Amino acid sequence: MRKFPWSPVLPLLFLFLSTGIHVIEPTFVEQMRHRVFDEYQRLKPREYSNDIPVRILDIDDESLSRIGQWPWPRDVMAEIVARLNELGASAVVFDMVFSQPDRLSPKSLRQMLPERPEFEEARKGLLAIPDNDELFAQTIDGSYVVTGFALTGTETSGALPEIKAGFAENGDRAAPYLPAYAGAMKVLTNIESKVAGNGALNAIPESDGIYRRIPMFMTLKDKIFPSLVAESLRVAQDASTFIIRAVGASGEEGFGETGLVGFKVGAVTVPTDENGQIWVRFTGDIPERYVPAWKLLEGKAPAEKLEGHIVLIGTSAAALKDLRATPLNPAAAGVSLHAEALETILTGNFLNRPDFAHGLEVVASLLLGLLLIWLLPKWGSIWCAVLTLCAIGGVIGGAWYAFDVYNWLLDPIYFSLVILIIYLTQSLLIYLATEAERARVRGAFGMYLSPALVEQLASDPEQLKLGGEMKDISIMFCDVRGFTSISELYDPEGLTQLINKFLTPMTQVIMDRMGTIDKYMGDCIMAFWNAPVDVPTHVTEACNSALVMFEKLEELNQELEKEAVGNNKEFRPLKIGIGLNTGTCCVGNMGSTQRFDYSILGDDVNLCSRLEGQSKGYGVDIVISETTKVAAPDFATIELDLIQVKGKTVPVRIFALIGNNEVQSSDWFKEFNPIHAELISEYRNQNWENATSLSQKARRVAGEKFNGLYDLFDERIAEYQLNPPGKDWDGVYIATDK
């Protein structure tokens, strides 16, 4: 095999390029890695348990239908809080922002009434009704209620959201590593002042729009604000302070990473990534997590599903459009994102991408990549493919094991792609050398063997040896009739051109239908089907080839006639006869150790040659054997004779191939075929007068097409009438020529 001195260059280039891409980590690499992490969760989602003290009070479509369109009046929200307090909820968390006064509050309705005397009484009546926002504020005062505010990327004026919690920081300052915002849409001051907790609703999707992580803390004007999830944990435990730990705190190291490592609130410790986010371990949409809001307001909510629980109030109604894409659900309710984050924390089922993961992936890829570059020229593609597949399988299996047992998020795809690229690029060079060898084989044999055989030899040069196998083969012999007289019209050069013009289209017809040219014998073509490659429809392909060859012959004759007229020469059309047979033959490389051909041998080959010779005597174009006729029932055929060909002792039934299935289903053939079949029957039964009459009838139906055939039968009948063959005659005609 040819060796290329520059073979290590491309693999090394790809190896270092892929390492650089991993260091830069463009968006497509990150998205690819995240899709792998999503697949982990799809394969093994977190198991849901009713014992987890988190529930969603769902403002679903049924609740909207029963209670009214959204937003509901604040007195309804006050009633919800009151009922949840009665049922013993540990925290009531609103996944919504109360940033505007209640539009249905009596004060707001009073302002909406026209300044006309007839509305004065209504105005006074509304003035006496307590304000909805005030009623809501009074209800939540002293309760374990958490409201949400939204941080924005654009700067806003006015006061900042009120921070209800205290913060203690261990290690580096946390603020520089947290998501930063410029403004906020805060809760109404009279409501905000009464709640026990106030957290940011913000969740940050990844670059592909899917929510996988939720930040626990965010910054606004260099101040730290807790998320709704973190604040819910604090309020539910009646804790006061978040203890945020960053790299640099006692006992905290980051293997070169900087940022946060986690936080503690009350009795709960939560690990985070360097930006203070947690990976949510999803369960998917679980109906048991939800309690419809209408059931609570109608007193039908089960107390055991709410007592001692953190109850998040949000909506799954499609019309309210609070939907988020998660790894397990492309349209999950936004509130479920916060609920699943709380469940992840409370179960301790944390997903974690270790800070050593990035370095491990790079180092492993570099080491195995260099090993492959060194081993491929020594071991070859096959063994290195085994090594590559084992390495990739081991890494994928190891990454899954790390997720399954330790909840680690390791990326096997980067490693697998790098190793695969190294293997493919290095193997490409080996392939180029192999292809050079194959090109040599193709060049040496392409002019002598069929393309299928050449490709087979190029793929496996070991086949260039003597030997064969028995296969079911369809065989064709095609010969030009009266070629000797035609050759008298041409000089040697012209005769060679004529032969080439004839053989080229005929050969193309055969090869287009998966045939193999065995050999050319002057003006004769020998071909076969179903070797060296398997052709399940070989009988059909052979029959179609024979029919199309006559179409091409007609086109060739028209061309030759124009040439003859243009050169003022006599034109004699080319006429051919074809024999087809199907049977078991020995096929393979045959000859001597010095020179051999890929060919076929067997009794059925000899028979096919005899059938071609009989086409002229019977006055038909294509003669086929009974085995071919039986295997090609969709073609139009007529029986010719029961004949004992020269060199054979057993008679064979022969047929004329007339056309394809369109001819078979034509009205002409349906009329002609029964007449001809009856003629053959009467002929063999020695009913000579009936046979003669049927011959004339068949001529009228068929026209001049089969005059030669019926002339032959008329001559035989006349002879048998003078010299009857006897009662023991079996209808066999003994051919005396080939």
Protein Blocks (a to p, Z undefined) as FASTA:
>chain_A
ZZdfklmmmmmmmmmmmmmmmmnopaklmmmmmmmmmmmmmmmccdddfklccdcddddf
klmmmnopcdddfklmmmmmmmmmmnopabdcddbddfbccfkbfklmmmmpccdfklmm
mmmmmmmpccfklmmmmmmgopacdddddddfbdcedjddddfbdcddehjdfklmpccd
fbdcdddfklmmmpmbdcdfbdcddfkopafbdcfbdceehiacddfklmmmmmmnopab
dcdddehiehiaeehpacdfbdcehjbccdddfkopacdddebjafklpccfklmmnopa
cfklmgopacddddfbfklopacddfklcbbcfklmmmmmmmmmmnopacdddfklmmmm
mmmmmmmmmmmmmmmmmnommlmmmmmmmmmmmmmmmmmmmmmmnopacdfklmmmmmmm
mmmmmmmmmmmmmmmmmmmmmmmmmmmmcfklmmmmmmmmmlmcgdddddddddddddde
hklmmmmmpcfklmmmmmmmmmmmmmmmmmmnopacfbdehjaccddehiabdcfklmmm
mmmmmmmmmmmmmmmmmmmmmmmmmnopacdddddddddddddddeddeddfkbccddde
djklmmmmmmmmmmmmnopabdcdfklmmmmmmbccddfbdcddehiabdcdddddfbdf
klmmpmklmmmmmmmmmmmmmmmnopaklmmmmmmmmmmmnommlmmmmmmmmmmmmmmm
mmcgbjklgoiacdfbZZ
